[in-house]
């Protein structure tokens, strides 16, 4: 297999990185691609002359230098109305690919396929027909020992993650032992202080990758902060560890086989669309109101960038240890030199750990049809990988998981909204939390935090407030006026207003009725200052 000529080169902490495109035949309308366990590329695509309809696909395998293109499947892949499209997650046996509602089974394997069958997957708890569910899966992953984990979205804008074991039957695949692995509740009573609450770690999120041999999951969570972060959720104890700590919008992280590196979907290399102004100042429990910001932040930083707004969303290559501990660490951006191309999922690693792959699309090309896509590969020329993390010999049941009739009751309960709570600092003060949920999906929700001389460690004290009012139709307003005193002081004095989601969540800088700008202000932490006015509308 020849090494493709690089279209661009990066250098930095990881040495030389050659970035190139995966060549595909001219008749291929590139869809999405991922590395297989054998190191080839699994490609899902269409021809221009294929039957009309969104459920007709072709699948092929090809080397990442373009050699050995081999089509292995062509036909309908039916989608449930509550499925989130199609994904492709190869099993470690290099014979099967989890697509979402189906598994593609290749005989004898993907590389030398002579026949491929589409076999259905039945999700538990009647999720596909549940009137409370908008997507019975939005993300799916499969583990080395053939467990499946997925994220379900509900119509009340809540979500939960679950996992179980895939089992092949004569009719298809079923999921044994389905287990909810999301938080059942955010607040629990503080046993040391009557009338106060403690905040539990936020479990769940959008599942992205089984890691640590299948004993943990890399997912998109909140990491305890106002914007989304990548986190690793342990499946052996109730523990969530942030993978990204940069102040801006970080989403998916896919770890290398040795789990020392990661490629991150991130806005950190796109200063004019990076919402770091919201996350620069560390303060407690900002994630409690970050939930109200989630859709506006996503549409602004991701959806709008892919559609019309100049900027990018990654990927960025990071050292996992540094990324997990240093908020100032940025890694090495792998974004395109051509501003017209924007990152898209999925991301994957070659099994030898020397290459990472992702997709890019031409900004705005998806209007009214399939977007113009390309497959990108970054080859880490100078960095020899360590041995891959081996699959765990045995994975115990998730100790905090909710199963059986308890899970059925959990899923049958409407959103567990807590309207107010007071959280005591371990050293001094408290935080007052208030929330008013939306009366219906198009109405506004509101959340507010008040910090009263709050300190957990005695070295950093937070005073002030931040609040969000959010409507998918009318838009979102975030305001903050808070001060952090301590070893590294900081402050937030700002107002950010976005238009509705259908309008691309544009930042509104025009004056309000009183003549003041709708969006203005700054955040400062130490000697770093970020201004709202420097963001792109």
C-alpha positions in Angstrom: 0.0 0.0 0.0 1.5 3.3 -1.0 1.6 6.4 1.2 -0.6 9.1 -0.4 1.1 12.5 -1.0 0.2 14.9 1.8 -1.9 17.9 0.9 -0.7 19.7 4.0 1.8 19.2 6.8 1.6 20.1 10.5 4.5 20.2 13.0 4.5 20.6 16.7 4.6 18.6 19.9 3.9 15.3 18.0 6.5 15.9 15.3 5.6 15.9 11.6 2.0 15.2 10.7 1.1 14.6 7.0 -2.6 15.2 6.1 -4.0 13.8 2.9 -7.3 12.8 1.2 -8.4 9.2 0.7 -8.9 8.9 -3.1 -12.2 7.3 -4.1 -13.5 6.4 -7.6 -15.1 9.2 -9.6 -18.6 7.5 -9.5 -18.6 7.5 -5.7 -20.6 10.2 -4.1 -18.6 10.2 -0.8 -20.7 9.6 2.3 -19.0 8.7 5.5 -16.0 6.5 6.3 -14.2 4.8 9.3 -11.2 2.6 9.8 -11.8 -1.1 10.2 -10.0 -3.4 12.7 -7.8 -4.6 9.8 -6.7 -1.0 8.9 -8.8 -0.6 5.8 -11.6 2.0 5.3 -15.3 1.2 5.4 -17.2 3.6 3.2 -20.9 4.3 3.1 -21.9 6.1 -0.1 -24.2 6.5 -3.1 -24.1 6.7 -6.9 -25.7 9.6 -8.8 -27.9 7.0 -10.6 -29.0 5.1 -7.5 -32.7 4.9 -6.8 -34.1 8.0 -5.2 -34.8 8.0 -1.5 -32.7 8.5 1.6 -32.6 4.8 2.5 -30.6 3.5 -0.5 -26.9 3.0 0.2 -23.8 1.3 -0.9 -20.9 0.0 1.2 -17.4 -0.6 0.2 -13.9 -1.2 1.6 -10.8 0.5 0.3 -7.2 1.2 1.4 -6.6 4.7 2.7 -4.3 5.3 -0.4 -7.3 4.5 -2.7 -6.2 1.0 -3.7 -8.3 -2.1 -3.5 -11.8 -0.5 -3.8 -14.3 -3.3 -3.3 -18.1 -2.8 -3.1 -19.7 -5.2 -0.6 -23.3 -4.1 -0.3 -25.9 -2.1 -2.3 -29.5 -1.8 -1.3 -32.0 -0.3 1.1 -31.1 0.2 4.7 -34.6 1.0 6.2 -34.6 3.6 8.9 -37.1 3.9 11.7 -38.7 7.4 12.0 -36.9 7.7 15.4 -33.5 6.7 14.2 -30.8 9.3 13.9 -29.7 8.3 10.4 -27.0 5.7 10.0 -23.7 5.2 11.8 -21.0 2.6 11.1 -19.3 0.9 14.0 -17.2 -2.1 13.1 -17.1 -5.1 15.4 -13.6 -6.3 16.4 -14.1 -9.5 14.4 -13.8 -7.4 11.2 -16.9 -9.2 9.9 -19.7 -7.1 11.1 -20.6 -3.4 11.2 -23.3 -1.9 13.5 -25.3 0.6 11.5 -27.9 1.6 14.1 -31.1 -0.3 13.5 -29.1 -3.0 11.6 -25.9 -5.0 11.6 -24.2 -5.6 8.3 -22.8 -9.1 8.3 -20.0 -9.9 5.8 -19.0 -13.4 4.7 -16.2 -14.3 5.3 -15.2 -10.9 6.4 -15.2 -7.2 5.3 -11.9 -7.4 3.4 -12.8 -10.4 1.2 -16.5 -10.1 1.4 -18.5 -12.4 -1.0 -21.9 -11.8 0.6 -23.3 -9.2 3.0 -26.6 -9.5 4.8 -28.5 -6.8 6.6 -29.8 -8.0 10.0 -32.1 -6.0 12.2 -31.5 -4.8 15.8 -34.4 -4.6 18.2 -34.0 -2.0 20.9 -35.5 -2.6 24.4 -38.2 -1.0 26.4 -40.3 -0.3 23.2 -38.2 2.8 22.6 -38.9 3.0 18.9 -42.6 3.4 19.6 -42.5 5.4 22.8 -44.4 8.6 22.3 -42.0 10.4 24.7 -39.0 9.5 22.5 -37.8 11.7 19.6 -34.8 9.4 18.7 -34.6 5.9 20.1 -30.9 6.2 19.3 -28.9 9.3 18.5 -25.5 7.7 18.9 -24.4 4.1 19.1 -21.1 2.3 19.9 -20.1 -1.4 20.2 -17.5 -2.8 22.6 -14.8 -5.4 22.1 -17.0 -8.0 23.9 -20.1 -7.1 21.8 -22.0 -4.9 24.2 -23.8 -1.9 22.7 -24.2 1.5 24.2 -26.5 4.2 22.9 -28.0 7.6 23.7 -31.8 8.1 23.5 -33.3 11.6 23.0 -36.7 12.5 24.4 -39.2 15.1 23.2 -38.9 17.1 26.4 -35.2 17.8 25.4 -33.8 15.4 27.9 -31.7 12.3 27.1 -30.3 9.2 28.6 -27.6 6.6 27.8 -28.0 2.9 28.1 -26.1 -0.3 27.4 -26.7 -4.0 27.0 -25.2 -7.1 25.3 -26.0 -7.8 21.7 -27.2 -11.3 21.0 -27.8 -12.8 17.6 -31.0 -14.8 17.2 -32.6 -16.4 14.1 -34.6 -13.2 13.5 -31.9 -10.7 14.3 -30.1 -9.0 17.2 -31.6 -8.4 20.6 -30.1 -6.5 23.5 -29.9 -8.5 26.7 -29.7 -6.9 30.1 -30.5 -3.4 29.0 -29.2 -0.9 31.7 -29.7 2.8 32.0 -26.3 4.4 32.8 -27.5 8.1 33.2 -28.1 10.0 36.3 -31.5 9.3 37.8 -31.3 12.6 39.7 -29.1 15.7 39.8 -29.5 16.7 43.4 -29.5 14.6 46.6 -30.0 15.9 50.2 -26.8 17.1 51.9 -26.6 14.9 55.0 -24.4 17.5 56.8 -26.7 20.5 56.3 -30.4 20.5 56.5 -32.1 22.3 53.6 -29.1 22.0 51.4 -28.3 19.7 48.5 -25.4 18.0 46.9 -24.9 17.7 43.2 -24.2 14.2 41.8 -21.9 13.7 38.8 -23.7 14.0 35.5 -23.8 10.5 34.1 -24.8 9.7 30.5 -24.3 12.1 27.6 -23.7 11.2 24.0 -21.8 8.0 23.9 -18.8 8.0 21.5 -16.3 5.2 22.1 -15.7 2.3 24.5 -12.3 2.8 26.2 -10.2 1.2 28.9 -10.7 -2.2 27.4 -14.5 -1.7 27.5 -14.7 -0.7 31.1 -15.5 3.0 30.4 -17.1 5.1 27.7 -15.8 8.3 26.1 -18.8 10.6 25.7 -20.0 14.2 25.3 -20.9 15.5 28.8 -20.7 18.7 30.7 -17.6 18.1 32.8 -19.1 20.3 35.4 -18.8 23.4 33.2 -21.1 25.7 31.2 -20.2 24.3 27.8 -20.0 20.7 26.6 -16.8 18.8 27.2 -15.5 15.4 26.4 -15.6 13.1 29.4 -14.8 9.5 30.3 -17.5 7.7 32.3 -16.3 4.7 34.3 -18.6 1.7 34.1 -17.1 0.1 37.3 -17.8 3.0 39.6 -19.9 6.2 39.6 -17.1 8.4 38.3 -16.9 10.9 35.4 -13.5 12.4 34.4 -13.1 15.3 32.0 -10.9 14.7 29.0 -11.1 18.3 27.7 -10.7 21.4 29.9 -10.2 24.2 27.3 -12.8 26.9 28.0 -14.6 26.7 24.6 -16.8 24.2 22.9 -15.4 20.7 23.0 -17.4 17.7 21.9 -16.4 14.3 20.7 -13.0 12.9 21.6 -11.9 9.6 20.0 -8.9 8.1 21.8 -6.0 6.4 20.0 -5.6 2.6 20.4 -3.0 3.2 23.1 -5.3 5.9 24.6 -2.5 8.4 24.9 -3.7 10.7 22.2 -7.1 11.9 21.0 -8.7 13.7 18.2 -11.3 16.2 19.4 -14.2 17.9 17.7 -13.5 21.4 19.1 -13.8 25.1 18.3 -10.6 26.0 20.0 -8.8 26.7 16.7 -11.6 28.9 15.5 -11.3 32.0 17.7 -14.2 34.0 16.1 -16.7 31.2 16.7 -15.2 29.7 19.9 -17.5 30.5 22.9 -14.6 30.5 25.4 -15.8 33.7 26.8 -18.4 31.6 28.6 -16.0 29.1 30.0 -12.9 31.1 30.7 -13.7 31.8 34.4 -13.8 28.6 36.5 -16.8 28.6 38.8 -18.8 25.9 40.5 -21.9 24.2 39.0 -22.0 26.2 35.8 -23.2 23.0 34.1 -26.6 23.5 35.9 -27.4 26.4 33.6 -25.3 25.1 30.7 -28.1 22.7 29.8 -30.2 25.7 28.8 -27.3 26.9 26.5 -26.7 23.5 24.9 -28.7 23.9 21.7 -27.8 27.6 21.1 -24.1 26.8 21.5 -24.3 23.8 19.2 -26.2 25.6 16.4 -23.9 28.6 16.7 -20.5 26.8 16.9 -21.3 23.7 14.8 -24.5 23.7 12.8 -24.2 27.4 11.7 -20.5 26.9 10.8 -21.3 24.0 8.6 -24.1 25.9 7.0 -23.0 29.6 6.6 -20.8 31.0 9.4 -17.0 31.3 8.8 -15.1 29.1 11.2 -14.4 25.4 11.9 -15.1 22.8 14.5 -11.9 20.7 14.4 -10.5 18.2 14.6 -7.6 18.9 17.1 -5.0 16.4 18.0 -4.3 16.3 21.8 -2.3 14.5 24.4 -4.9 13.0 26.6 -3.1 13.6 29.9 -2.4 17.2 29.2 -5.9 17.8 27.8 -7.4 16.3 31.0 -5.4 18.6 33.4 -4.4 21.9 31.6 -7.2 24.4 30.6 -4.6 26.4 28.6 -3.6 23.4 26.5 -4.7 23.6 22.9 -3.1 20.7 21.1 -2.4 20.7 17.3 -5.3 21.8 15.0 -5.8 19.5 12.0 -8.4 21.8 10.4 -8.3 22.4 6.6 -6.1 25.1 5.1 -9.0 25.8 2.8 -11.7 27.8 4.7 -14.5 26.3 2.5 -14.0 22.8 4.1 -15.5 22.1 7.5 -15.1 19.1 9.8 -17.8 16.5 10.1 -18.1 13.2 12.0 -17.1 10.5 12.3 -13.5 10.2 13.5 -11.5 7.0 13.9 -8.0 5.7 14.3 -6.0 3.2 12.3 -5.5 0.1 14.5 -1.7 0.7 14.5 -2.2 4.1 16.1 -0.2 6.1 13.5 -3.2 7.6 11.6 -6.4 9.3 12.4 -9.3 9.8 10.0 -12.2 12.2 9.8 -14.7 13.7 7.3 -15.0 17.2 5.9 -17.7 18.9 3.9 -17.9 22.1 1.8 -19.7 24.7 3.9 -23.3 25.0 2.9 -23.2 22.2 0.3 -25.8 20.1 2.1 -28.7 22.4 1.2 -31.3 20.4 -0.6 -29.3 17.2 -1.0 -26.1 15.3 0.0 -23.2 17.6 0.9 -19.9 17.5 -0.9 -17.6 15.4 1.3 -14.1 14.2 1.5 -12.1 11.8 3.7 -9.1 13.2 5.5 -6.2 11.2 7.1 -3.5 12.6 9.4 -0.4 10.4 9.5 1.8 10.9 12.6 5.1 10.4 10.9 7.5 10.9 13.9 5.5 9.4 16.8 5.7 5.7 17.4 2.6 4.4 19.3 2.6 2.3 22.4 0.8 -1.0 22.6 -3.0 -0.8 22.3 -5.0 -1.0 25.5 -6.2 -4.7 25.6 -9.8 -5.7 26.0 -10.8 -6.4 29.6 -10.9 -10.0 30.5 -14.2 -9.5 32.4 -16.5 -6.6 32.6 -18.7 -6.6 35.7 -22.2 -5.2 35.8 -22.4 -1.4 36.2 -22.9 -0.9 39.9 -25.0 2.3 39.5 -26.9 1.0 36.5 -30.7 0.9 36.5 -32.2 -2.4 35.2 -35.4 -4.5 35.0 -38.6 -3.0 36.3 -36.7 -0.1 37.9 -35.5 0.9 34.5 -39.0 0.7 33.1 -40.3 2.9 35.9 -37.4 5.3 35.3 -38.2 5.6 31.6 -41.9 6.0 32.2 -41.3 9.0 34.4 -41.4 12.5 32.9 -38.4 14.7 33.1 -37.1 15.0 36.7 -36.9 18.8 36.8 -35.7 20.4 40.1 -36.9 23.9 40.3 -34.6 25.1 43.1 -31.7 24.0 45.3 -29.1 25.5 47.6 -25.6 24.0 47.6 -23.2 24.8 50.5 -19.5 25.4 49.9 -17.2 23.1 51.8 -15.3 26.1 53.1 -17.8 29.0 53.0 -21.0 30.4 51.4 -23.5 28.8 49.1 -24.9 28.6 45.6 -28.6 29.2 44.9 -30.0 27.5 41.9 -33.4 28.2 40.3 -34.9 26.9 37.1 -38.2 27.3 35.3 -38.7 24.6 32.6 -40.4 25.3 29.4 -44.2 24.9 29.4 -44.0 23.3 25.9 -41.2 22.5 23.4 -41.3 25.9 21.7 -41.5 27.9 24.9 -38.7 29.5 26.9 -36.9 27.9 29.9 -35.0 29.8 32.5 -32.1 29.0 34.8 -30.2 31.1 37.3 -27.2 30.7 39.7 -26.4 33.1 42.6 -23.0 32.7 44.2 -22.9 34.0 47.8 -19.2 34.0 48.9 -19.0 30.4 47.7 -15.7 28.5 48.3 -14.9 24.8 48.4 -11.2 25.1 48.9 -10.8 28.4 50.9 -8.5 29.8 48.3 -11.0 30.8 45.6 -14.2 32.7 46.4 -17.0 33.3 43.9 -19.7 36.0 44.2 -22.3 37.2 41.7 -24.8 35.6 39.4 -25.3 34.1 35.9 -28.6 33.3 34.1 -30.0 32.0 30.9 -33.4 32.3 29.2 -33.7 30.0 26.2 -36.3 29.4 23.6 -35.6 27.4 20.4 -37.9 29.8 18.5 -37.3 33.2 20.1 -33.6 32.8 20.9 -31.4 32.5 23.9 -30.0 35.2 26.3 -27.0 34.6 28.7 -26.0 37.2 31.2 -23.4 37.1 33.9 -22.0 39.5 36.6 -19.7 37.6 38.8 -16.3 37.9 40.5 -13.8 35.2 41.5 -11.2 36.2 44.1 -8.2 34.1 44.9 -4.9 32.8 43.6 -6.1 33.3 40.0 -8.8 35.9 40.0 -11.4 36.4 37.3 -14.6 38.2 36.4 -17.5 37.9 34.0 -19.5 41.0 32.9 -21.3 40.2 29.7 -24.5 39.7 27.8 -24.9 37.3 24.9 -28.1 37.1 22.8 -28.6 34.5 20.1 -31.5 34.4 17.6 -33.7 31.3 17.2 -32.3 28.0 16.2 -33.9 28.0 12.8 -32.1 31.3 12.1 -28.7 29.7 12.8 -28.4 31.1 16.4 -26.8 34.3 15.2 -25.3 36.6 17.9 -27.4 39.7 18.0 -25.2 42.8 18.3 -27.8 45.4 17.3 -29.1 47.8 19.9 -32.1 46.9 22.0 -35.0 49.3 22.7 -32.9 51.3 25.1 -30.0 51.7 22.6 -27.6 49.3 24.4 -26.1 46.5 22.3 -27.8 43.2 22.8 -24.5 41.4 23.1 -21.4 42.9 24.7 -19.0 42.5 27.6 -16.0 40.3 28.6 -14.6 37.5 30.7 -11.2 37.7 32.4 -9.2 35.0 34.1 -5.7 35.9 35.3 -4.1 37.9 32.5 -6.4 36.5 29.7 -9.3 38.6 28.5 -11.9 37.6 25.9 -14.5 40.0 24.5 -17.9 39.2 23.3 -17.5 41.8 20.5 -14.7 39.7 18.9 -17.1 36.9 18.0 -18.7 36.5 14.6 -22.4 37.1 14.4 
